[in-house]
């Protein structure tokens, strides 16, 4: 989990995206987590990585995930 957040941070910082700040905060919470549920929560409460990824890949046709299961749109 901590490794995943570090990788996300590296990607967002490399492209100078503002969402990197939110990942820094999530990483600090994850590194300080003493229980598994808190560790999972540190990642789950932080959609900033996905927002940054959507910003980075948006020009290439990638965007947010569809709301709801496929076939219900």
PDB file of N, CA, C and O in Angstrom:
ATOM      1  N   UNK A   1       0.817  -1.189   0.000  1.00  0.00           N
ATOM      2  CA  UNK A   1       0.000   0.000   0.000  1.00  0.00           C
ATOM      3  C   UNK A   1       0.862   1.254   0.000  1.00  0.00           C
ATOM      4  O   UNK A   1       0.639   2.174  -0.787  1.00  0.00           O
ATOM      5  N   UNK A   2       1.846   1.281   0.889  1.00  0.00           N
ATOM      6  CA  UNK A   2       2.735   2.441   0.948  1.00  0.00           C
ATOM      7  C   UNK A   2       3.506   2.557  -0.361  1.00  0.00           C
ATOM      8  O   UNK A   2       3.719   3.658  -0.868  1.00  0.00           O
ATOM      9  N   UNK A   3       3.921   1.420  -0.902  1.00  0.00           N
ATOM     10  CA  UNK A   3       4.634   1.431  -2.176  1.00  0.00           C
ATOM     11  C   UNK A   3       3.776   1.950  -3.309  1.00  0.00           C
ATOM     12  O   UNK A   3       4.262   2.665  -4.186  1.00  0.00           O
ATOM     13  N   UNK A   4       2.498   1.594  -3.295  1.00  0.00           N
ATOM     14  CA  UNK A   4       1.573   2.065  -4.328  1.00  0.00           C
ATOM     15  C   UNK A   4       1.434   3.585  -4.260  1.00  0.00           C
ATOM     16  O   UNK A   4       1.430   4.264  -5.287  1.00  0.00           O
ATOM     17  N   UNK A   5       1.320   4.106  -3.052  1.00  0.00           N
ATOM     18  CA  UNK A   5       1.201   5.556  -2.895  1.00  0.00           C
ATOM     19  C   UNK A   5       2.494   6.264  -3.297  1.00  0.00           C
ATOM     20  O   UNK A   5       2.454   7.347  -3.880  1.00  0.00           O
ATOM     21  N   UNK A   6       3.634   5.657  -2.988  1.00  0.00           N
ATOM     22  CA  UNK A   6       4.911   6.264  -3.399  1.00  0.00           C
ATOM     23  C   UNK A   6       5.028   6.320  -4.913  1.00  0.00           C
ATOM     24  O   UNK A   6       5.500   7.310  -5.471  1.00  0.00           O
ATOM     25  N   UNK A   7       4.595   5.250  -5.575  1.00  0.00           N
ATOM     26  CA  UNK A   7       4.624   5.231  -7.040  1.00  0.00           C
ATOM     27  C   UNK A   7       3.688   6.289  -7.619  1.00  0.00           C
ATOM     28  O   UNK A   7       4.027   6.981  -8.579  1.00  0.00           O
ATOM     29  N   UNK A   8       2.507   6.402  -7.017  1.00  0.00           N
ATOM     30  CA  UNK A   8       1.548   7.415  -7.467  1.00  0.00           C
ATOM     31  C   UNK A   8       2.139   8.806  -7.303  1.00  0.00           C
ATOM     32  O   UNK A   8       2.015   9.654  -8.187  1.00  0.00           O
ATOM     33  N   UNK A   9       2.782   9.030  -6.166  1.00  0.00           N
ATOM     34  CA  UNK A   9       3.391  10.329  -5.906  1.00  0.00           C
ATOM     35  C   UNK A   9       4.474  10.640  -6.932  1.00  0.00           C
ATOM     36  O   UNK A   9       4.554  11.761  -7.434  1.00  0.00           O
ATOM     37  N   UNK A  10       5.298   9.659  -7.240  1.00  0.00           N
ATOM     38  CA  UNK A  10       6.366   9.873  -8.223  1.00  0.00           C
ATOM     39  C   UNK A  10       5.786  10.262  -9.578  1.00  0.00           C
ATOM     40  O   UNK A  10       6.295  11.169 -10.237  1.00  0.00           O
ATOM     41  N   UNK A  11       4.726   9.583  -9.993  1.00  0.00           N
ATOM     42  CA  UNK A  11       4.107   9.885 -11.281  1.00  0.00           C
ATOM     43  C   UNK A  11       3.524  11.291 -11.301  1.00  0.00           C
ATOM     44  O   UNK A  11       3.739  12.046 -12.250  1.00  0.00           O
ATOM     45  N   UNK A  12       2.790  11.638 -10.257  1.00  0.00           N
ATOM     46  CA  UNK A  12       2.159  12.956 -10.218  1.00  0.00           C
ATOM     47  C   UNK A  12       3.191  14.075 -10.104  1.00  0.00           C
ATOM     48  O   UNK A  12       3.037  15.128 -10.724  1.00  0.00           O
ATOM     49  N   UNK A  13       4.236  13.854  -9.319  1.00  0.00           N
ATOM     50  CA  UNK A  13       5.289  14.876  -9.204  1.00  0.00           C
ATOM     51  C   UNK A  13       6.065  15.023 -10.508  1.00  0.00           C
ATOM     52  O   UNK A  13       6.437  16.134 -10.885  1.00  0.00           O
ATOM     53  N   UNK A  14       6.309  13.920 -11.195  1.00  0.00           N
ATOM     54  CA  UNK A  14       7.045  13.964 -12.462  1.00  0.00           C
ATOM     55  C   UNK A  14       6.336  14.858 -13.464  1.00  0.00           C
ATOM     56  O   UNK A  14       6.973  15.553 -14.255  1.00  0.00           O
ATOM     57  N   UNK A  15       5.013  14.832 -13.422  1.00  0.00           N
ATOM     58  CA  UNK A  15       4.230  15.633 -14.365  1.00  0.00           C
ATOM     59  C   UNK A  15       3.718  16.927 -13.739  1.00  0.00           C
ATOM     60  O   UNK A  15       2.886  17.628 -14.316  1.00  0.00           O
ATOM     61  N   UNK A  16       4.230  17.230 -12.549  1.00  0.00           N
ATOM     62  CA  UNK A  16       3.909  18.470 -11.833  1.00  0.00           C
ATOM     63  C   UNK A  16       2.404  18.705 -11.701  1.00  0.00           C
ATOM     64  O   UNK A  16       1.917  19.808 -11.946  1.00  0.00           O
ATOM     65  N   UNK A  17       1.682  17.668 -11.315  1.00  0.00           N
ATOM     66  CA  UNK A  17       0.247  17.781 -11.134  1.00  0.00           C
ATOM     67  C   UNK A  17      -0.059  18.163  -9.690  1.00  0.00           C
ATOM     68  O   UNK A  17       0.585  17.664  -8.767  1.00  0.00           O
ATOM     69  N   UNK A  18      -1.030  19.038  -9.491  1.00  0.00           N
ATOM     70  CA  UNK A  18      -1.327  19.530  -8.137  1.00  0.00           C
ATOM     71  C   UNK A  18      -1.862  18.448  -7.198  1.00  0.00           C
ATOM     72  O   UNK A  18      -1.811  18.615  -5.979  1.00  0.00           O
ATOM     73  N   UNK A  19      -2.366  17.359  -7.738  1.00  0.00           N
ATOM     74  CA  UNK A  19      -2.895  16.288  -6.907  1.00  0.00           C
ATOM     75  C   UNK A  19      -1.819  15.584  -6.093  1.00  0.00           C
ATOM     76  O   UNK A  19      -2.138  14.811  -5.190  1.00  0.00           O
ATOM     77  N   UNK A  20      -0.551  15.838  -6.397  1.00  0.00           N
ATOM     78  CA  UNK A  20       0.545  15.218  -5.650  1.00  0.00           C
ATOM     79  C   UNK A  20       0.468  15.557  -4.165  1.00  0.00           C
ATOM     80  O   UNK A  20       0.827  14.732  -3.325  1.00  0.00           O
ATOM     81  N   UNK A  21       0.007  16.755  -3.834  1.00  0.00           N
ATOM     82  CA  UNK A  21      -0.104  17.151  -2.428  1.00  0.00           C
ATOM     83  C   UNK A  21      -1.029  16.243  -1.638  1.00  0.00           C
ATOM     84  O   UNK A  21      -0.741  15.904  -0.490  1.00  0.00           O
ATOM     85  N   UNK A  22      -2.140  15.847  -2.249  1.00  0.00           N
ATOM     86  CA  UNK A  22      -3.066  14.936  -1.583  1.00  0.00           C
ATOM     87  C   UNK A  22      -2.476  13.563  -1.368  1.00  0.00           C
ATOM     88  O   UNK A  22      -2.757  12.906  -0.366  1.00  0.00           O
ATOM     89  N   UNK A  23      -1.655  13.128  -2.311  1.00  0.00           N
ATOM     90  CA  UNK A  23      -1.008  11.827  -2.175  1.00  0.00           C
ATOM     91  C   UNK A  23       0.040  11.879  -1.066  1.00  0.00           C
ATOM     92  O   UNK A  23       0.230  10.897  -0.348  1.00  0.00           O
ATOM     93  N   UNK A  24       0.718  13.009  -0.922  1.00  0.00           N
ATOM     94  CA  UNK A  24       1.684  13.176   0.177  1.00  0.00           C
ATOM     95  C   UNK A  24       0.966  12.983   1.515  1.00  0.00           C
ATOM     96  O   UNK A  24       1.478  12.307   2.407  1.00  0.00           O
ATOM     97  N   UNK A  25      -0.216  13.575   1.647  1.00  0.00           N
ATOM     98  CA  UNK A  25      -0.986  13.451   2.888  1.00  0.00           C
ATOM     99  C   UNK A  25      -1.425  12.007   3.118  1.00  0.00           C
ATOM    100  O   UNK A  25      -1.332  11.503   4.237  1.00  0.00           O
ATOM    101  N   UNK A  26      -1.904  11.338   2.065  1.00  0.00           N
ATOM    102  CA  UNK A  26      -2.328   9.939   2.193  1.00  0.00           C
ATOM    103  C   UNK A  26      -1.141   9.053   2.562  1.00  0.00           C
ATOM    104  O   UNK A  26      -1.280   8.124   3.358  1.00  0.00           O
ATOM    105  N   UNK A  27       0.010   9.336   1.991  1.00  0.00           N
ATOM    106  CA  UNK A  27       1.210   8.563   2.290  1.00  0.00           C
ATOM    107  C   UNK A  27       1.611   8.731   3.751  1.00  0.00           C
ATOM    108  O   UNK A  27       1.999   7.763   4.405  1.00  0.00           O
ATOM    109  N   UNK A  28       1.521   9.937   4.257  1.00  0.00           N
ATOM    110  CA  UNK A  28       1.852  10.168   5.669  1.00  0.00           C
ATOM    111  C   UNK A  28       0.903   9.395   6.576  1.00  0.00           C
ATOM    112  O   UNK A  28       1.331   8.824   7.579  1.00  0.00           O
ATOM    113  N   UNK A  29      -0.383   9.372   6.231  1.00  0.00           N
ATOM    114  CA  UNK A  29      -1.348   8.621   7.037  1.00  0.00           C
ATOM    115  C   UNK A  29      -1.068   7.124   6.953  1.00  0.00           C
ATOM    116  O   UNK A  29      -1.148   6.417   7.958  1.00  0.00           O
ATOM    117  N   UNK A  30      -0.741   6.641   5.757  1.00  0.00           N
ATOM    118  CA  UNK A  30      -0.482   5.211   5.579  1.00  0.00           C
ATOM    119  C   UNK A  30       0.763   4.779   6.347  1.00  0.00           C
ATOM    120  O   UNK A  30       0.778   3.717   6.969  1.00  0.00           O
ATOM    121  N   UNK A  31       1.797   5.598   6.301  1.00  0.00           N
ATOM    122  CA  UNK A  31       3.034   5.249   7.011  1.00  0.00           C
ATOM    123  C   UNK A  31       2.841   5.267   8.516  1.00  0.00           C
ATOM    124  O   UNK A  31       3.557   4.573   9.239  1.00  0.00           O
ATOM    125  N   UNK A  32       1.885   6.048   9.000  1.00  0.00           N
ATOM    126  CA  UNK A  32       1.635   6.129  10.433  1.00  0.00           C
ATOM    127  C   UNK A  32       0.519   5.212  10.909  1.00  0.00           C
ATOM    128  O   UNK A  32       0.186   5.211  12.094  1.00  0.00           O
ATOM    129  N   UNK A  33      -0.063   4.434  10.007  1.00  0.00           N
ATOM    130  CA  UNK A  33      -1.186   3.564  10.375  1.00  0.00           C
ATOM    131  C   UNK A  33      -0.706   2.405  11.239  1.00  0.00           C
ATOM    132  O   UNK A  33       0.291   1.750  10.935  1.00  0.00           O
ATOM    133  N   UNK A  34      -1.438   2.170  12.320  1.00  0.00           N
ATOM    134  CA  UNK A  34      -1.068   1.072  13.207  1.00  0.00           C
ATOM    135  C   UNK A  34      -1.992  -0.133  13.042  1.00  0.00           C
ATOM    136  O   UNK A  34      -1.710  -1.209  13.569  1.00  0.00           O
ATOM    137  N   UNK A  35      -3.082   0.043  12.320  1.00  0.00           N
ATOM    138  CA  UNK A  35      -4.043  -1.039  12.119  1.00  0.00           C
ATOM    139  C   UNK A  35      -4.332  -1.185  10.623  1.00  0.00           C
ATOM    140  O   UNK A  35      -4.265  -0.217   9.866  1.00  0.00           O
ATOM    141  N   UNK A  36      -4.650  -2.398  10.222  1.00  0.00           N
ATOM    142  CA  UNK A  36      -4.905  -2.680   8.818  1.00  0.00           C
ATOM    143  C   UNK A  36      -6.059  -1.844   8.266  1.00  0.00           C
ATOM    144  O   UNK A  36      -5.969  -1.339   7.147  1.00  0.00           O
ATOM    145  N   UNK A  37      -7.130  -1.691   9.021  1.00  0.00           N
ATOM    146  CA  UNK A  37      -8.271  -0.915   8.535  1.00  0.00           C
ATOM    147  C   UNK A  37      -7.899   0.548   8.323  1.00  0.00           C
ATOM    148  O   UNK A  37      -8.366   1.173   7.371  1.00  0.00           O
ATOM    149  N   UNK A  38      -7.080   1.088   9.185  1.00  0.00           N
ATOM    150  CA  UNK A  38      -6.641   2.481   8.991  1.00  0.00           C
ATOM    151  C   UNK A  38      -5.754   2.600   7.764  1.00  0.00           C
ATOM    152  O   UNK A  38      -5.801   3.600   7.046  1.00  0.00           O
ATOM    153  N   UNK A  39      -4.948   1.579   7.527  1.00  0.00           N
ATOM    154  CA  UNK A  39      -4.095   1.574   6.347  1.00  0.00           C
ATOM    155  C   UNK A  39      -4.945   1.564   5.089  1.00  0.00           C
ATOM    156  O   UNK A  39      -4.695   2.327   4.156  1.00  0.00           O
ATOM    157  N   UNK A  40      -5.933   0.713   5.063  1.00  0.00           N
ATOM    158  CA  UNK A  40      -6.835   0.669   3.904  1.00  0.00           C
ATOM    159  C   UNK A  40      -7.576   1.994   3.737  1.00  0.00           C
ATOM    160  O   UNK A  40      -7.783   2.454   2.615  1.00  0.00           O
ATOM    161  N   UNK A  41      -7.968   2.595   4.832  1.00  0.00           N
ATOM    162  CA  UNK A  41      -8.685   3.865   4.780  1.00  0.00           C
ATOM    163  C   UNK A  41      -7.831   5.005   4.260  1.00  0.00           C
ATOM    164  O   UNK A  41      -8.351   5.929   3.636  1.00  0.00           O
ATOM    165  N   UNK A  42      -6.536   4.956   4.506  1.00  0.00           N
ATOM    166  CA  UNK A  42      -5.635   6.014   4.032  1.00  0.00           C
ATOM    167  C   UNK A  42      -5.647   6.097   2.523  1.00  0.00           C
ATOM    168  O   UNK A  42      -5.546   7.186   1.958  1.00  0.00           O
ATOM    169  N   UNK A  43      -5.767   4.966   1.871  1.00  0.00           N
ATOM    170  CA  UNK A  43      -5.817   4.968   0.414  1.00  0.00           C
ATOM    171  C   UNK A  43      -7.221   5.291  -0.078  1.00  0.00           C
ATOM    172  O   UNK A  43      -7.393   6.092  -0.997  1.00  0.00           O
ATOM    173  N   UNK A  44      -8.217   4.674   0.529  1.00  0.00           N
ATOM    174  CA  UNK A  44      -9.588   4.811   0.057  1.00  0.00           C
ATOM    175  C   UNK A  44     -10.155   6.204   0.163  1.00  0.00           C
ATOM    176  O   UNK A  44     -11.022   6.575  -0.628  1.00  0.00           O
ATOM    177  N   UNK A  45      -9.688   6.993   1.124  1.00  0.00           N
ATOM    178  CA  UNK A  45     -10.211   8.350   1.286  1.00  0.00           C
ATOM    179  C   UNK A  45      -9.555   9.326   0.326  1.00  0.00           C
ATOM    180  O   UNK A  45      -9.955  10.489   0.260  1.00  0.00           O
ATOM    181  N   UNK A  46      -8.582   8.886  -0.399  1.00  0.00           N
ATOM    182  CA  UNK A  46      -7.833   9.808  -1.247  1.00  0.00           C
ATOM    183  C   UNK A  46      -8.029   9.520  -2.730  1.00  0.00           C
ATOM    184  O   UNK A  46      -7.247   8.778  -3.324  1.00  0.00           O
ATOM    185  N   UNK A  47      -9.063  10.096  -3.332  1.00  0.00           N
ATOM    186  CA  UNK A  47      -9.245   9.904  -4.767  1.00  0.00           C
ATOM    187  C   UNK A  47      -8.326  10.791  -5.597  1.00  0.00           C
ATOM    188  O   UNK A  47      -8.399  10.775  -6.826  1.00  0.00           O
ATOM    189  N   UNK A  48      -7.466  11.560  -4.946  1.00  0.00           N
ATOM    190  CA  UNK A  48      -6.645  12.527  -5.683  1.00  0.00           C
ATOM    191  C   UNK A  48      -5.734  11.864  -6.703  1.00  0.00           C
ATOM    192  O   UNK A  48      -5.477  12.432  -7.764  1.00  0.00           O
ATOM    193  N   UNK A  49      -5.243  10.672  -6.397  1.00  0.00           N
ATOM    194  CA  UNK A  49      -4.382   9.998  -7.369  1.00  0.00           C
ATOM    195  C   UNK A  49      -5.155   9.756  -8.656  1.00  0.00           C
ATOM    196  O   UNK A  49      -4.645  10.002  -9.749  1.00  0.00           O
ATOM    197  N   UNK A  50      -6.394   9.272  -8.524  1.00  0.00           N
ATOM    198  CA  UNK A  50      -7.195   8.971  -9.701  1.00  0.00           C
ATOM    199  C   UNK A  50      -7.596  10.244 -10.441  1.00  0.00           C
ATOM    200  O   UNK A  50      -7.719  10.241 -11.666  1.00  0.00           O
ATOM    201  N   UNK A  51      -7.798  11.318  -9.706  1.00  0.00           N
ATOM    202  CA  UNK A  51      -8.092  12.595 -10.349  1.00  0.00           C
ATOM    203  C   UNK A  51      -6.881  13.067 -11.154  1.00  0.00           C
ATOM    204  O   UNK A  51      -7.026  13.558 -12.274  1.00  0.00           O
ATOM    205  N   UNK A  52      -5.703  12.916 -10.584  1.00  0.00           N
ATOM    206  CA  UNK A  52      -4.478  13.291 -11.291  1.00  0.00           C
ATOM    207  C   UNK A  52      -4.240  12.423 -12.506  1.00  0.00           C
ATOM    208  O   UNK A  52      -3.814  12.908 -13.555  1.00  0.00           O
ATOM    209  N   UNK A  53      -4.517  11.138 -12.364  1.00  0.00           N
ATOM    210  CA  UNK A  53      -4.340  10.218 -13.482  1.00  0.00           C
ATOM    211  C   UNK A  53      -5.304  10.567 -14.614  1.00  0.00           C
ATOM    212  O   UNK A  53      -4.925  10.538 -15.785  1.00  0.00           O
ATOM    213  N   UNK A  54      -6.546  10.896 -14.269  1.00  0.00           N
ATOM    214  CA  UNK A  54      -7.517  11.298 -15.286  1.00  0.00           C
ATOM    215  C   UNK A  54      -7.060  12.578 -15.988  1.00  0.00           C
ATOM    216  O   UNK A  54      -7.224  12.721 -17.200  1.00  0.00           O
ATOM    217  N   UNK A  55      -6.486  13.506 -15.219  1.00  0.00           N
ATOM    218  CA  UNK A  55      -5.983  14.746 -15.823  1.00  0.00           C
ATOM    219  C   UNK A  55      -4.816  14.449 -16.776  1.00  0.00           C
ATOM    220  O   UNK A  55      -4.712  15.042 -17.850  1.00  0.00           O
ATOM    221  N   UNK A  56      -3.959  13.537 -16.370  1.00  0.00           N
ATOM    222  CA  UNK A  56      -2.790  13.196 -17.167  1.00  0.00           C
ATOM    223  C   UNK A  56      -3.179  12.466 -18.452  1.00  0.00           C
ATOM    224  O   UNK A  56      -2.619  12.740 -19.513  1.00  0.00           O
ATOM    225  N   UNK A  57      -4.127  11.548 -18.362  1.00  0.00           N
ATOM    226  CA  UNK A  57      -4.487  10.715 -19.512  1.00  0.00           C
ATOM    227  C   UNK A  57      -5.690  11.218 -20.293  1.00  0.00           C
ATOM    228  O   UNK A  57      -6.002  10.675 -21.353  1.00  0.00           O
ATOM    229  N   UNK A  58      -6.378  12.253 -19.791  1.00  0.00           N
ATOM    230  CA  UNK A  58      -7.552  12.792 -20.463  1.00  0.00           C
ATOM    231  C   UNK A  58      -7.337  13.159 -21.921  1.00  0.00           C
ATOM    232  O   UNK A  58      -8.186  12.848 -22.756  1.00  0.00           O
ATOM    233  N   UNK A  59      -6.233  13.809 -22.253  1.00  0.00           N
ATOM    234  CA  UNK A  59      -6.008  14.169 -23.655  1.00  0.00           C
ATOM    235  C   UNK A  59      -5.887  12.971 -24.594  1.00  0.00           C
ATOM    236  O   UNK A  59      -5.973  13.120 -25.813  1.00  0.00           O
ATOM    237  N   UNK A  60      -5.686  11.784 -24.021  1.00  0.00           N
ATOM    238  CA  UNK A  60      -5.541  10.570 -24.831  1.00  0.00           C
ATOM    239  C   UNK A  60      -6.821   9.750 -24.866  1.00  0.00           C
ATOM    240  O   UNK A  60      -6.818   8.610 -25.330  1.00  0.00           O
ATOM    241  N   UNK A  61      -7.920  10.328 -24.377  1.00  0.00           N
ATOM    242  CA  UNK A  61      -9.201   9.656 -24.450  1.00  0.00           C
ATOM    243  C   UNK A  61      -9.588   8.875 -23.203  1.00  0.00           C
ATOM    244  O   UNK A  61     -10.644   8.242 -23.174  1.00  0.00           O
ATOM    245  N   UNK A  62      -8.762   8.910 -22.190  1.00  0.00           N
ATOM    246  CA  UNK A  62      -9.086   8.207 -20.956  1.00  0.00           C
ATOM    247  C   UNK A  62      -9.711   9.202 -19.991  1.00  0.00           C
ATOM    248  O   UNK A  62      -9.254  10.338 -19.867  1.00  0.00           O
ATOM    249  N   UNK A  63     -10.745   8.768 -19.321  1.00  0.00           N
ATOM    250  CA  UNK A  63     -11.403   9.644 -18.370  1.00  0.00           C
ATOM    251  C   UNK A  63     -11.822   8.878 -17.143  1.00  0.00           C
ATOM    252  O   UNK A  63     -11.279   7.818 -16.832  1.00  0.00           O
ATOM    253  N   UNK A  64     -12.785   9.425 -16.458  1.00  0.00           N
ATOM    254  CA  UNK A  64     -13.290   8.784 -15.242  1.00  0.00           C
ATOM    255  C   UNK A  64     -14.004   7.485 -15.598  1.00  0.00           C
ATOM    256  O   UNK A  64     -14.523   7.325 -16.703  1.00  0.00           O
ATOM    257  N   UNK A  65     -14.018   6.577 -14.653  1.00  0.00           N
ATOM    258  CA  UNK A  65     -14.721   5.324 -14.835  1.00  0.00           C
ATOM    259  C   UNK A  65     -16.219   5.593 -14.942  1.00  0.00           C
ATOM    260  O   UNK A  65     -16.724   6.529 -14.323  1.00  0.00           O
ATOM    261  N   UNK A  66     -16.921   4.796 -15.709  1.00  0.00           N
ATOM    262  CA  UNK A  66     -18.369   4.999 -15.818  1.00  0.00           C
ATOM    263  C   UNK A  66     -19.058   4.739 -14.484  1.00  0.00           C
ATOM    264  O   UNK A  66     -18.623   3.880 -13.716  1.00  0.00           O
ATOM    265  N   UNK A  67     -20.106   5.461 -14.213  1.00  0.00           N
ATOM    266  CA  UNK A  67     -20.871   5.262 -12.988  1.00  0.00           C
ATOM    267  C   UNK A  67     -21.808   4.086 -13.196  1.00  0.00           C
ATOM    268  O   UNK A  67     -22.651   4.116 -14.092  1.00  0.00           O
ATOM    269  N   UNK A  68     -21.674   3.079 -12.400  1.00  0.00           N
ATOM    270  CA  UNK A  68     -22.530   1.907 -12.481  1.00  0.00           C
ATOM    271  C   UNK A  68     -21.938   0.819 -13.356  1.00  0.00           C
ATOM    272  O   UNK A  68     -21.012   1.059 -14.130  1.00  0.00           O
ATOM    273  N   UNK A  69     -22.478  -0.364 -13.224  1.00  0.00           N
ATOM    274  CA  UNK A  69     -21.980  -1.492 -14.026  1.00  0.00           C
ATOM    275  C   UNK A  69     -22.202  -1.271 -15.507  1.00  0.00           C
ATOM    276  O   UNK A  69     -23.125  -0.563 -15.908  1.00  0.00           O
ATOM    277  N   UNK A  70     -21.362  -1.872 -16.307  1.00  0.00           N
ATOM    278  CA  UNK A  70     -21.519  -1.734 -17.749  1.00  0.00           C
ATOM    279  C   UNK A  70     -22.840  -2.364 -18.175  1.00  0.00           C
ATOM    280  O   UNK A  70     -23.277  -3.364 -17.604  1.00  0.00           O
ATOM    281  N   UNK A  71     -23.446  -1.789 -19.150  1.00  0.00           N
ATOM    282  CA  UNK A  71     -24.727  -2.296 -19.633  1.00  0.00           C
ATOM    283  C   UNK A  71     -25.919  -1.615 -18.993  1.00  0.00           C
ATOM    284  O   UNK A  71     -27.056  -1.822 -19.417  1.00  0.00           O
ATOM    285  N   UNK A  72     -25.664  -0.790 -17.957  1.00  0.00           N
ATOM    286  CA  UNK A  72     -26.770  -0.098 -17.311  1.00  0.00           C
ATOM    287  C   UNK A  72     -26.827   1.357 -17.716  1.00  0.00           C
ATOM    288  O   UNK A  72     -27.678   2.104 -17.233  1.00  0.00           O
ATOM    289  N   UNK A  73     -25.932   1.768 -18.596  1.00  0.00           N
ATOM    290  CA  UNK A  73     -25.928   3.163 -19.036  1.00  0.00           C
ATOM    291  C   UNK A  73     -26.859   3.359 -20.179  1.00  0.00           C
ATOM    292  O   UNK A  73     -26.989   4.473 -20.685  1.00  0.00           O
TER     293      UNK A  73
END
